[in-house]
Amino acid sequence: MHPANDVWQHLLDTVLAEYLFNSAVLMLGVAIGTLVIGVGCAWLTSLCVFPGKKLFAWALLLPLAFPTYIIAYTYTGMFDFAGPVQTWIREASGWGAGDYLFPEIRSLGGAVTMFSLVLYPYVYLLARAAFLEQSVCVLEVSRTLGCSVWSSFYRVALPLARPAIVAGLSLALMETLADYGAVAYFGLGVFTTGIFRTWFGLGDSVAAAKLAAILLLFVFTLIAVERWSRKRAQYHHATYRYRSLPQYRLRGFRALAAFCACFLPLLLGFLLPAWQLARWALETYSYMIDASFLQLTLNSLRLASSAALLAVALALFLAYGKRLLRSKTVTASIRVVATGYAVPGTVVAVGVIIPFAWFDNSIDGLMRAQFGFSSGLLLSGSLFAVMFAYMVRFLAVSIQAVESGLLNIKPSMDDAARSLSYPPSRILLRVHLPLMKGTVLTALLIVFVDVMKELPATLILRPFNFNTLAVRAFELASDERLADSSTAALTIVAAGLLPVILLSYSISASRAGS
Amino acid sequence: MTSQLVVENLDAGYDDLQVLSRINFSLMPGQIGCMLGPSGCGKTTVLRVIAGFEPVWQGRILIDSVEVSSQHVFLPPERRKIGMVFQDFALFPHLKVDDNVRFGLTGMSSREQQVRVQEMLAIVGMPAYAQAFPHQLSGGQQQRVALARALAPRPRLLLLDEPFSNMDAELREQLAREVRSILKQENSTAILVTHDQHEAFAMADEICVMNEGSIWQQGSGYDLYHQPANRFVADFIGQGVIVPATVESATSVRTDLGVIEGDTRIADPPGTMVDVLIRPDDVVHDDESDDSAVVVEKAFRGADFLYYLRMDSGIEVMCLAPSHHNHKINERIGIRLNVDHLVTFSRN
């Protein structure tokens, strides 16, 4: 019997049910968590007036800067037995170990909490945009038809925003499914950790690929849901008359409650973990920042900036090709390419390593047979493989930005430049690029930060002895050297703040009434 | 002298949809042509095919005696040495006015560029705005800059795609006349695309009336108005009504308003029923006349009144009368025919 079948049968018998159960609970929990926090805060900051509202409008995005694995082990460090919280409880009460009940962070419930705390901004962002875009007429009509302020929210505003909320939710759930670092650190059996274990623990690439395929089924369902709801969101706005929205002025107890409701996610999702990381970093930076740390930073920066440049260059090539050729094949293939953003890094890594290894082995075999020497590994275990995986994963981000940038440039601009004797390549340089400088820079920045944060694909595909900040932070944390990992983690979070600031800026610059 | 532009038996379309069939026309150097027609008639497609933005299916296009488009030849737009002015002007928003005009001036020294830019801005009357950005200009000003930009490289042919459609009605004809004088000054060969006949009359030497992808008549504005070749052109250009008539002789017909003499031969034999085009200026208000009609409707137009009249036979005609002749609705007024150009259409 083929050994691969053994492993697969073994997985079926033992862990597959656990993976399915854990993934389902995780998704359900994160869905509820992100919906409550995201929609609630979006509604408060877009339709109510209370102290701090303007600050919260953008600050609520800050948790987005935290990769899931970093917030997971930061909280573990804070709340485990030796951490500051439990130590304080014991000192304050005089209890000893085992005298009190304290929830275990490294659990399924803990993971749900962690994911909800850093992923709710996806729901928040889209829900808020939907609330703000709703034509004021619709809301006013519902008032004239006898709906109260509250029932017009439930009966009109919420249903109108539902497609946007569902789109945000599916993004958050995609991130949940894609996560490897946090669940691995918590020791939870889900698909991503299972793929990793099957590959490296059991050495079975076929079984790992099968697990990856099942995971992809979940992902494709989410993509379908997301696309479907985005489409519906487009048709949902019948009128385009905008005016500043009616705002409900909250006072006294209600204002305080609104303030707390918005402050809590910000505190737990950003301020607290950032403060903890900063404390650790202060303790450890003197010996952590050395030549090897600088090397790590340099590796990360180089990798991220070349991936960003490559992704934007490819996106320009593809999107401009689509604009020039107007062909259905090009449009369809760009859509396929842009599906990569939803594919978990672990799956991408498996998908890259199998064909690359086959290619290397074939070339090697050919070389040995024909010329009597071994060419060794050409692609697998090289930075090329890492970069390839990044493109699969992040090209969608740059394509989306570049395409929307190009769409904003009227076709008559192209025609005008061509009638003035400019060939397409020079039009791109002289007309399109200057006009979409902003979008291109945004695309560069977002891909840059995504690569800085990326963990599983880098972990699997990186060349021997090649480390990045993310990999190092994860390794140190896994070795229970939480404080030592904080410098790297803090650097990643700081980089992650850049696109968040950019997003916040565009939010505050958007429309009046916000 | 050879033609600057020749369009020969042109068929074209998008994907599977044929838009143009058998388009033929030509322009002499310095001549201004116009494609005039209702929306969807294919006039803009003619322009885009000449510019090289769309391929031809059949036929060919020659610019300056060089074949630029046919089934076998396709010169891309950037190599055709044409200029184009767009409906939305398409000024580059990131460039100042002078840089927009300079954009197409390649292959000359920056000194020469500078001179040409200033010359063009002077011609269009915008030298004071060289340092402005397009969004700081009004529609009419953007229009002038777009024209200067298109003309600066001395194109062999200038294409204007509904260039006045974004202007208000008053500005349109004035700008059309201005643009015409600029084009004549630069001795440019140009084609204008429009759905507005007054624009066409104000600008063009030669007008092609298009409908359903073909040219239905070609000629000067005067000819199109007074000698329409078919019912579509008669209806599309100017106002008027079609009234029944009987052919009397080879050059005359009898209507309810009397006999009309023309100077062209009528194809139908005497005794047959035909239709005759009566323009509002063919019907003269005359209190002395034996014929009369009842005012059904009237439109005050400043210098004159346009009356809609019903004759006793039930036939309705229009009449243009000086505006001091103010008659009430349902009032009976005397009219008489004064037709310079007899236009008849066979009934079959």
Interface residues (C-beta under 8 A of the other chain):
Chain A: K410 S412 M413 D415 A416 A417 R418 S419 L420 S421 Y422 P423 R430 V431 P434 L435
Chain B: A51 G52 F53 P76 P77 E78 R79 R80 K81 I82 G83 M84 F86 Q87 D88 A90 L91 F92 P93 H94 F103 G104 T106 R149 A150 P153 P155 L159
